[in-house]
Amino acid sequence: MTRLLVITPGFHGYGESIADAFRRLDHEVTVHRYDAVPSTAIKVWNKARYETVARVRGTDNHLSTQRATRGAVQAVRGMRPDVVLVIRGDLFDPEFWQVAAAGGRPTIVWLYDEIRRTPRFDVGVVAQHARLVSYSPHDSQELSAQGFETTYVPTAFDDLRPVAQHSGAEGVVSFVGAPLPGRVAALRALMDAGVPVRAWGRGWSDHPVDRARTWRVRSRGIPNHRDVPGDVSLSIMRDSVSTLNVHGDQDGFTMRTFESCAVGGVQLIDRPDVSEFYEPGSEVLVFTSDDELIDHARHVLARPGDFDDLRRRARDRTFAQHTFVHRARALERLW
């Protein structure tokens, strides 16, 4: 039995999902959340010192590098694991990577964002101590071409995650997540075409608290709801007429790609290369223009029964090929 330390950001509990997958493969797993804020006082300080400054400057420096590094180093020294798996890990000073890989300990870092969006991640430093893994096929190829061997492992679905019984999403095209420009534009195109839509999340919500938290004065003008827990977000994708998945400036696939299929949703996705995972037209609906998006959405609204088999096939494919256990098996081969 391998003693595995998973060092991860909180990010919707995906670190725990990855840890659970390795437990099911008979590893002894401990999780250290490196962006955890242990007290209200520290949370207030962090917001004032880092989050507010980052918001003003337009950067992602929302946490103290020193505190994240110190906590991760203590976790490694305290557990003395056989293997260290780092998820993202762009906050750490070089000291952490040296400690993680001390004595030849296998250390792996799995990036679920593109390198260009993680400016503090020094590939040259990290690659001296850790095996690189990326959800991005482009980054995997580019880094390998530069001499940094990188393994491509996409994201996945946690098949142990509960799904809420009710969602309130019936009769609409849904979106759950951050209001990136392409997502806003897609929902507005659907609205302008008379398609009912609703978006969930603090970045969409017109609640005064959410507007204050996201520094917004005006409404986005799109029907909205506040943040919901993970089990409800899954049920929203399941229960809505169809659910939107717009990537924009990404070549890796979001978790939503696998989650919406896993719960039997009708996924409207802007990526023809999703064919790597799902069959367009049979398991997902691909669009490359507003007109295609609107046509798909209208079809599902008018004849939802036409897509019962698509929902079933998408779910079956996910459980057969795209769970975190499948990804954990790929990562196992790296140590």
C-alpha positions as CSV (number, residue, x, y, z in Angstrom):
1,M,0.0,0.0,0.0
2,T,1.4,3.4,-1.1
3,R,1.2,6.3,1.4
4,L,0.1,9.2,-0.9
5,L,-0.1,12.8,0.1
6,V,-2.4,14.9,-2.1
7,I,-1.6,18.6,-1.9
8,T,-4.5,20.6,-3.5
9,P,-6.4,23.8,-3.5
10,G,-10.0,23.7,-2.2
11,F,-11.5,24.4,-5.7
12,H,-15.0,22.8,-5.4
13,G,-13.7,19.7,-3.5
14,Y,-12.0,18.2,-6.5
15,G,-8.8,17.4,-4.5
16,E,-10.9,15.2,-2.2
17,S,-12.5,13.5,-5.3
18,I,-9.0,12.7,-6.6
19,A,-8.0,11.4,-3.2
20,D,-11.1,9.2,-3.0
21,A,-10.2,7.7,-6.4
22,F,-6.8,6.7,-5.1
23,R,-8.3,5.2,-1.9
24,R,-10.4,3.0,-4.1
25,L,-7.2,1.8,-5.7
26,D,-6.0,0.7,-2.2
27,H,-3.7,3.6,-1.5
28,E,-3.4,5.3,2.0
29,V,-4.2,8.9,1.2
30,T,-3.9,12.1,3.2
31,V,-5.1,15.5,1.8
32,H,-3.5,18.8,2.5
33,R,-5.5,21.8,1.3
34,Y,-2.9,24.5,0.7
35,D,-5.3,27.4,0.3
36,A,-7.3,26.7,3.5
37,V,-7.8,29.7,5.7
38,P,-7.7,28.4,9.3
39,S,-9.4,31.3,11.2
40,T,-11.7,34.3,10.6
41,A,-8.9,36.7,11.6
42,I,-6.5,35.2,8.9
43,K,-9.3,35.2,6.4
44,V,-10.0,38.9,7.0
45,W,-6.2,39.6,6.7
46,N,-5.9,37.6,3.5
47,K,-8.8,39.4,1.9
48,A,-7.4,42.8,2.8
49,R,-3.7,42.0,2.0
50,Y,-4.1,39.8,-1.1
51,E,-7.6,39.4,-2.5
52,T,-8.5,43.1,-2.7
53,V,-5.1,44.0,-4.1
54,A,-5.4,41.3,-6.7
55,R,-8.8,42.5,-7.7
56,V,-7.5,46.0,-8.2
57,R,-4.4,44.9,-10.1
58,G,-6.2,42.3,-12.1
59,T,-3.9,39.5,-11.0
60,D,-4.5,36.1,-9.4
61,N,-2.3,36.7,-6.3
62,H,-5.1,35.8,-3.8
63,L,-2.9,34.0,-1.2
64,S,0.4,34.3,0.6
65,T,3.0,32.3,-1.2
66,Q,5.0,32.0,2.0
67,R,2.1,30.7,4.1
68,A,1.1,28.2,1.3
69,T,4.7,26.9,1.1
70,R,5.1,26.7,4.8
71,G,1.9,24.6,5.3
72,A,2.8,22.3,2.4
73,V,6.3,21.7,3.7
74,Q,5.0,20.9,7.1
75,A,2.5,18.4,5.6
76,V,5.3,16.6,3.7
77,R,7.6,16.5,6.7
78,G,4.8,15.4,9.1
79,M,3.4,12.6,7.0
80,R,6.6,11.4,5.2
81,P,4.6,9.9,2.3
82,D,5.9,7.5,-0.3
83,V,4.5,9.7,-3.1
84,V,3.4,13.4,-3.3
85,L,0.7,14.4,-5.8
86,V,0.3,18.2,-6.2
87,I,-2.8,19.6,-7.8
88,R,-2.0,22.9,-9.6
89,G,0.6,24.0,-7.1
90,D,1.5,27.4,-8.6
91,L,1.8,29.1,-5.2
92,F,4.9,27.3,-3.9
93,D,8.4,28.6,-3.5
94,P,11.3,26.3,-4.6
95,E,11.8,25.1,-1.1
96,F,8.6,23.1,-1.2
97,W,9.6,21.2,-4.4
98,Q,13.0,20.4,-2.8
99,V,11.3,19.0,0.3
100,A,8.7,17.1,-1.6
101,A,11.2,15.3,-3.7
102,A,13.8,14.8,-1.0
103,G,15.5,11.4,-1.1
104,G,14.2,10.6,-4.5
105,R,10.5,10.6,-3.4
106,P,8.2,10.5,-6.5
107,T,6.5,13.9,-6.8
108,I,3.9,14.6,-9.5
109,V,2.2,17.9,-10.3
110,W,-1.2,17.8,-12.2
111,L,-2.1,21.2,-13.7
112,Y,-5.8,21.8,-14.5
113,D,-5.2,25.2,-16.1
114,E,-3.0,26.4,-19.0
115,I,0.5,27.5,-18.2
116,R,-0.1,30.9,-19.6
117,R,-2.7,31.5,-16.8
118,T,-0.3,30.3,-14.0
119,P,2.5,32.9,-14.3
120,R,3.9,32.0,-10.9
121,F,4.5,28.4,-11.9
122,D,8.2,28.1,-12.8
123,V,8.4,25.1,-15.0
124,G,12.2,25.1,-15.0
125,V,12.3,24.9,-11.2
126,V,9.4,22.4,-10.7
127,A,10.6,20.0,-13.5
128,Q,13.9,19.5,-11.6
129,H,11.9,17.8,-8.8
130,A,8.5,16.7,-10.1
131,R,6.9,14.8,-13.0
132,L,4.7,17.2,-15.0
133,V,1.1,16.3,-15.9
134,S,-1.4,18.7,-17.6
135,Y,-5.0,18.6,-18.5
136,S,-4.0,20.6,-21.6
137,P,-2.9,18.7,-24.7
138,H,-1.3,21.8,-26.1
139,D,0.8,22.4,-23.0
140,S,1.7,18.8,-22.8
141,Q,3.1,18.9,-26.3
142,E,4.8,22.3,-26.0
143,L,6.4,21.6,-22.7
144,S,7.7,18.2,-23.9
145,A,9.1,19.9,-27.0
146,Q,11.0,22.3,-24.7
147,G,12.6,19.3,-22.9
148,F,10.2,19.1,-20.0
149,E,8.6,15.7,-20.3
150,T,4.8,16.2,-19.6
151,T,2.0,13.7,-19.5
152,Y,-1.4,14.5,-20.7
153,V,-4.2,13.5,-18.3
154,P,-7.6,15.2,-18.7
155,T,-10.0,16.0,-16.0
156,A,-12.9,13.7,-15.1
157,F,-16.1,13.0,-13.1
158,D,-16.3,11.9,-9.4
159,D,-18.8,9.0,-9.6
160,L,-19.1,9.1,-5.8
161,R,-20.4,12.6,-5.7
162,P,-24.1,12.8,-4.6
163,V,-26.6,14.4,-6.9
164,A,-29.5,16.4,-5.4
165,Q,-33.0,15.2,-6.1
166,H,-34.4,18.6,-7.1
167,S,-32.9,21.6,-8.8
168,G,-35.6,24.0,-10.1
169,A,-33.9,24.0,-13.5
170,E,-36.7,22.4,-15.5
171,G,-37.6,24.2,-18.8
172,V,-34.4,26.2,-19.3
173,V,-31.0,26.1,-20.8
174,S,-28.7,26.2,-17.8
175,F,-25.2,27.3,-17.0
176,V,-23.5,26.9,-13.6
177,G,-20.1,28.6,-13.1
178,A,-18.2,31.8,-13.7
179,P,-19.5,34.5,-16.1
180,L,-16.6,34.5,-18.6
181,P,-17.3,36.7,-21.7
182,G,-18.0,33.8,-24.1
183,R,-20.5,32.4,-21.7
184,V,-22.3,35.7,-21.2
185,A,-22.4,36.2,-25.0
186,A,-23.8,32.7,-25.6
187,L,-26.6,33.1,-23.0
188,R,-27.5,36.5,-24.4
189,A,-27.7,35.0,-27.9
190,L,-30.1,32.4,-26.7
191,M,-32.2,35.0,-24.8
192,D,-32.4,37.2,-27.9
193,A,-33.7,34.2,-29.8
194,G,-36.4,33.6,-27.3
195,V,-34.8,30.6,-25.6
196,P,-35.4,30.5,-21.8
197,V,-32.1,30.5,-19.9
198,R,-30.8,30.7,-16.4
199,A,-27.3,31.0,-14.9
200,W,-26.2,30.0,-11.4
201,G,-23.3,31.5,-9.5
202,R,-22.3,34.6,-7.5
203,G,-20.9,36.2,-10.7
204,W,-24.4,36.2,-12.2
205,S,-26.5,36.7,-9.1
206,D,-28.3,40.0,-8.6
207,H,-28.4,39.5,-4.9
208,P,-26.9,42.6,-3.2
209,V,-24.3,40.5,-1.3
210,D,-23.2,38.8,-4.5
211,R,-23.0,42.1,-6.4
212,A,-20.8,43.5,-3.6
213,R,-18.6,40.4,-3.5
214,T,-18.0,40.6,-7.3
215,W,-17.7,44.4,-7.5
216,R,-20.7,44.9,-9.8
217,V,-23.0,47.8,-9.9
218,R,-25.3,46.7,-12.8
219,S,-27.1,43.5,-13.5
220,R,-25.9,41.3,-16.3
221,G,-29.5,41.1,-17.5
222,I,-29.6,37.3,-17.6
223,P,-32.0,35.3,-15.4
224,N,-29.9,34.2,-12.5
225,H,-29.6,32.4,-9.2
226,R,-27.1,32.5,-6.3
227,D,-24.3,30.0,-5.8
228,V,-25.5,26.4,-5.2
229,P,-23.6,23.4,-3.6
230,G,-22.1,20.8,-5.8
231,D,-24.9,18.3,-5.5
232,V,-27.4,20.9,-6.7
233,S,-25.1,22.0,-9.6
234,L,-25.1,18.4,-10.9
235,S,-28.9,18.2,-10.6
236,I,-29.2,21.5,-12.5
237,M,-27.3,20.0,-15.5
238,R,-29.4,16.9,-15.3
239,D,-32.8,18.5,-15.0
240,S,-32.5,21.4,-17.4
241,V,-33.6,21.1,-21.0
242,S,-29.9,21.4,-22.0
243,T,-26.8,22.7,-20.3
244,L,-24.2,25.1,-21.7
245,N,-20.4,24.4,-21.7
246,V,-18.4,27.3,-23.2
247,H,-14.7,27.1,-22.9
248,G,-13.3,30.2,-24.6
249,D,-9.6,30.5,-24.3
250,Q,-8.9,27.0,-23.2
251,D,-7.7,23.8,-24.9
252,G,-8.1,21.5,-21.9
253,F,-11.6,20.4,-21.1
254,T,-13.4,21.6,-18.0
255,M,-14.8,19.3,-15.3
256,R,-18.2,20.3,-16.6
257,T,-17.6,18.4,-19.8
258,F,-17.6,15.1,-17.9
259,E,-20.1,16.1,-15.1
260,S,-22.9,17.1,-17.4
261,C,-22.6,13.9,-19.4
262,A,-22.3,11.8,-16.2
263,V,-25.6,13.0,-14.9
264,G,-27.4,12.5,-18.2
265,G,-27.5,16.1,-19.3
266,V,-27.9,17.3,-22.8
267,Q,-24.6,19.2,-23.2
268,L,-24.2,22.1,-25.6
269,I,-20.5,22.4,-26.1
270,D,-18.4,24.8,-28.2
271,R,-15.5,22.3,-28.9
272,P,-15.6,20.0,-31.9
273,D,-12.5,18.3,-30.5
274,V,-14.7,16.9,-27.6
275,S,-14.8,13.9,-30.0
276,E,-11.7,12.8,-28.1
277,F,-14.1,11.8,-25.3
278,Y,-17.7,11.9,-26.6
279,E,-19.3,11.4,-30.0
280,P,-20.8,14.6,-31.3
281,G,-24.5,14.3,-32.2
282,S,-24.8,11.0,-30.3
283,E,-23.5,11.9,-26.8
284,V,-23.1,15.7,-26.9
285,L,-24.3,18.5,-29.1
286,V,-21.5,20.7,-30.6
287,F,-21.9,24.2,-31.8
288,T,-19.4,26.5,-33.6
289,S,-21.7,29.6,-34.0
290,D,-24.6,31.3,-32.3
291,D,-27.0,30.0,-35.1
292,E,-25.9,26.4,-34.4
293,L,-26.3,26.9,-30.6
294,I,-29.8,28.3,-31.1
295,D,-30.9,25.5,-33.4
296,H,-29.7,22.9,-31.0
297,A,-31.4,24.6,-28.0
298,R,-34.7,25.0,-29.9
299,H,-34.7,21.4,-31.0
300,V,-34.2,20.1,-27.5
301,L,-36.9,22.4,-26.2
302,A,-39.4,21.4,-28.9
303,R,-38.7,17.6,-28.8
304,P,-36.9,16.7,-25.6
305,G,-37.8,13.0,-26.1
306,D,-35.5,12.9,-29.1
307,F,-32.5,13.2,-26.8
308,D,-33.3,10.5,-24.2
309,D,-30.9,8.1,-25.9
310,L,-28.2,10.8,-26.0
311,R,-28.5,11.3,-22.3
312,R,-28.2,7.6,-21.6
313,R,-25.2,7.2,-24.0
314,A,-23.4,10.2,-22.5
315,R,-23.8,8.8,-19.0
316,D,-22.7,5.3,-19.9
317,R,-19.6,6.6,-21.7
318,T,-18.6,8.7,-18.7
319,F,-18.9,5.9,-16.1
320,A,-17.0,3.5,-18.5
321,Q,-14.1,5.8,-19.4
322,H,-14.0,9.2,-17.6
323,T,-14.1,8.9,-13.8
324,F,-11.3,10.0,-11.5
325,V,-10.5,6.4,-10.9
326,H,-9.6,6.1,-14.6
327,R,-7.4,9.2,-14.2
328,A,-5.8,7.8,-11.0
329,R,-4.8,4.7,-12.8
330,A,-3.0,6.9,-15.4
331,L,-1.2,8.8,-12.7
332,E,-0.2,5.6,-10.9
333,R,2.0,4.7,-13.8
334,L,4.2,7.8,-13.2
335,W,5.7,6.6,-9.9
